[in-house]
Amino acid sequence: MPEGLKGASAIKAMEDYAMETKNGRLAAELARSPLVSETSVAGQTLRLTAERTPDSAVAKIKEVAKIRETEAKKKAKGKSLDKIEAEIKKSLKEKIAKKSKLDWQIFVDNITC
């Protein structure tokens, strides 16, 4: 197929030609063509996409995720994702270690005889 020519355009033109010339053989060959099947699937997908609710829950979740990603990039100030992740892990480990030591000390203090 020539570059820039859409498969659907070629199929439509061939179908029209087959109808105008009453060429049943061409129509039958088109019906068996894998290109027609692919176009049919693409058409169904396009139709389903058009029927989607534009403000569905999924669309809103995607919108919120995109906004959060944009805001996170602004706050990162040029840091890589790996560096940010490492900083968060380090901070959490420190907080957990402090909490664990405090809890253990309180427990030990309560076991006085």
Summary of the structure (lengths in Angstrom):
residues: 113
radius of gyration: 31.4
end to end distance: 90.6
largest distance: 105.8
contacts: 215
relative contact order: 0.05
helix: 80%
strand: 0%
